[in-house]
Amino acid sequence: MKLLMSDHEVELVNDNMQEFHVKFCGPKDTPYEGGVWRLHVELPDNYPYKSPSIGFVNKIFHPNIDVASGSICLDVINSTWSPLYDLKNIVEWMIPGLLKEPNGSDPLNNEAATLQLRDKKLYESKIREYIDKYASEERYNQLFGGDEGASGDDVDSVDLEDEDDEDDDDEDEELAADGTGGESLEDSDGLSDELSDIDMSS
């Protein structure tokens, strides 16, 4: 209710209070500023005693966010969850804090983690590239603007999937040129069941 009564744009899925989308804007003074993402939130039956499931619907380039599923590796929505936390704080402080200060020691996107440590300029350039492709205001409105109450998969996933194929080719070329090889660096083995969210390829 705090989130619904706040200034955040929240859309319920099928009028279900346990599943909804939140419009999330990249925090200021970070490479993510100007980006707009849709968060998919599901609340378990025993919420707030069990953590919510939160993930990004459109793609984002970040060491602790899985590109394919949008799952977030964040302690407060996994191992250190407390009923004292609320969704408004997660959206306004915890996720923005993760974008500002990635945890490179526990990555879900190894390519992003490697670039963040070795080449900050290329890392930030990659973030902007993803925003231009998947998270500009124009792209957000194109994907989700007229789709109120829908889950964001369906037709939208086809567009994202097609662009992702092209993006994977670009990533392989960049990695080869960077000397890190063309192998896939994404590793989602460490995902917990609670964090597994939307699979954009479904």
N, C-alpha and C positions, 0 to 999 in steps of 0.2 A: 504493500500500500504506500510505503514511503516513496518507492520508485515511481509508482503511478501518479502520485501527487506532486512529484518534483517536476523540473523543467525538461526532463528527458522525454524523448519521443519513444513511447512504448506501444507495441501492437500485440494484442493477445492472439494466439493461434486458436481458432474455432471457439472464441470466448472462454478459453480455458485459463484459469488463473495460475495453473501450474506449468504452462508453456507459453512463452512469448518472445518477442524480438525487441531489442533496444538499439536505437541509433547511437553509435559511439564515434566521437570525433577525436582525432589524434591530439595528444597534449601539446600545448604551446612550447616553443623553444626546444623542440626535438625534431629529428628528421621526419617524424610522423605527422607534424603539423600540416593541416590542410587535407589530410586523408579522412575519409568517412567510411566506417565499417558497420555492418549489422551483426550484433551479438545474438546468438540463439541461447535462450536460458530455459532449462527444465528443472523443476523443483520436485524432489522425491516426496513420497507420501509422508515421511516422518521429518520433513523440513520444519523447523531449522536445526533439528538435532543431527541431521545428515546434510552434507554439503550439496549445494546445487551443481548442476552440470552446465558449464558455460563454454561456448566456443565461438570462433569467428566464422561467419558464413562466407563473405567474400575474402579473398586471399590477402595475407599480410606476410611480410618478410621480417622474421624476428627469431632469434636463437631459441626462445622458449615456447614457440607456437608452431604446431605442425602445419605445413603448407597444405597437405591434402585434406585433413579432417578439420582443421581449425582449432584443435584441442589446445588448451593452455596448460603449461606446466607451472603452476603457482601453488605454493604451499597452503595458502589460506583457503583454497577451494579443494584441498586434498588432505594432506596429512595433519595440518595444524588448524583445521576448521573448528570454529567455536560457534555455538548458538548466539553469542554476543555480536557476531558480525551481521551486517545486513547488506542487501544487494546494492543499495545506494552507495555505500562505502566502497564496495568492490568496484563498481562502475566509475566512481569519481576519484578514488585514491589508489586502490590496489592494482588494477590493470594499468592505469597511467603510470604508476610507479615502476611496474615491470617493463613498460616500453622505454622509460627513461633509463633504467638501470638493469639491463639483461643479466641473467645468471649464466655465464658461459660454461660453468662447470657441470651443468645439468641440461644439455640442449635437447630439443626435439627436432631442430633444424641444424644439422652439423655444418652445412655450408655457411649459414648466417653466423654461427658461432665462430667459425674459422676466420671469416672476413672481419668480424667485429674485433677480433684479437690482432689480426695481421695487417689489415688494410682498412682503416677507418673510412677513408675517402670512398673506396669502392663499396664498402658496406652501406654507407649512406646513399650512394648513388643507386644501389640495388633496391633500397627501401623506396626511393622516389620512383623508380621504374615500376615497382609493384603498385604504388599509389596511382600512377598514371594509367595503368592497365586495368586495375580492379577496384580502386577505392577513391577515385575522384568524385566530387559532388555530382558531376554529370553522369558518371558511370553508376553511382549509387541510385540516382533517380531513375536511370534507365532500367536497372535491374529490379528495384524494389518500390519505386515511387507509386506505381499504380497497382500494387499487389498486396493491398492491406489485408492482414489476417492470414496470408498464405505462409507456407513454410520456407519459401525461398529456394526450393529445389527445382523441380519441374523444368520449365523452359530455360530458366536462368542458369541451371547447372550445365546445360548444353553449351551455352556461350562461354562459360568459365572453363569448361573442359577443353573446348577447341583452342582457346587462347593458351591454356596450360601446356598443351602439346608443343606449341610454338615456343613458349617460355622455357620448357625443358631443353629444347635444342639450343637455345641461346645460352642457357646455363652451362651445358656441356662444353660449348665452344669457349666460353669465358674461363671455365675451370682448366681446360687444356692449355689455354694461353697463359694462365696464371701459374702453371706448373703443378697444379694439384691433381691432375688427371681428370678423366671424364666420367669416373665412376659416380654412382649416386651417393650423396653424402647424407641423405635424409635417413634418420633412424628413429622409428617410433616404437621400438621394443619396450621402452620404459613407460609407456602409457598405462595408467591404471584404468580399470573399468569405469570408474566414476568420471574420469576426464574425457573418455572417448565420446566424441560428439558427432557432428555432421560429417559424413563422407561425401565430398563433392562429386565423386565419380558414380554415386549410386543412382 
